[in-house]
Amino acid sequence: MANPTPIELSKAVQEQVMTAVKQSQDLTIAGIELWAKSVAPLAKAQPLPFASELPTPEQLAANSFGFAEKLLAAQKDFAERAIAAAAPVYATTAPASK
């Protein structure tokens, strides 16, 4: 069996991290659901003033993640352009592929 490439190792680590993140998220959601069931009766008894003027949690999440998506796309574009700009240096020093 051949040694894994750096990319293969990176992808394996990424999968492990994603698995851990998803497990953590599932546990967090379970905790939030329990909290929400416990607190909902109290929240109904104490409505927020001006609640109808506030954005919904869904709107806040969509707005925040929309910005994060744009920022990540901009960072990816920047990284790709930086790599392309440096190509004359690393293209001449890269080891020959097998």
N, C-alpha and C positions, 0 to 999 in steps of 0.2 A: 504494500500500500504506500502510495506516494505521500510525502509530507504535504500538509495543507498549505495553501498559499496565504499570504497576508490578508487578501480580500476574503478568503474562506474563513479564516480565523476571526476577522472583523465581523462578518455576517453571523457567525456562531455566537459571538459575544452579544451582538445586537439582539438576536433572538432570545437569549437568556434575559437580557435587560427588559425586553418587551414582555416576556412572560411574567417577570417579577412585578412590573408596572401594572399589568392587567390584574394580577392577583391582589395587589394592594388596592387598586381601584374598586374591585369587587367587594373587598372587605369594607372599604370606606362607604360605598353605596349602601351596604347592609346597615352600617352604623347610622347613616343619614336617614334611612327609612325608619329605623327604630326611633330615632330622635324626633322625626317629623310626626309619627303617630302619637308620641307622647306629648308633644308641644302643641299640636294642632288645636285641641280644645281651648287651650289658653290663648292662642293667637286670635282665635275667632272672637273671644271675649274682649280683646283689646285691639281694635282696628287701628291701623296707622293713619294719622292725619295726612291728607294730600296723597293717599295711596294711588288714587286714580290718575294722578299726574306723573307718577314715577314710571320709568321703563320697566317692562317685565323682566324677570330673570332670563328668559329666553332671548329677549332683545339685547340684554347686556352681554350674554355669552356670544351671540351672533356678531355683535359689534367688535368685541374683544378678539375673537378668533379670526374674524375677517381681517383685522389689522395684523394679527400674528401671521396669517397666511401671506399677506402682502410683504411683510418684513422678511419672512423666510425666503420668499421668491427673490426679493432684492438681494439678500445675502448670498443666495445660490448664484445669481447672475454675477455678483461681484467676485465670488470665488472663481467662477469659470473664466471671467475676464482676467483676473490676476494670474491664473494658471497659464492662460494663453499668452499674456504679456511676458511671463518668465520662460516660455517655451524655448527660446534660443539657448538658455543656459542648461536646462535639464535635458533637452533633446540630444545634446552632444555628450552628456555624461551618463546617460541611462545605460544600464547593462543590456547587452544583446539578449533578446528573448529566445527561449529554447523552442 
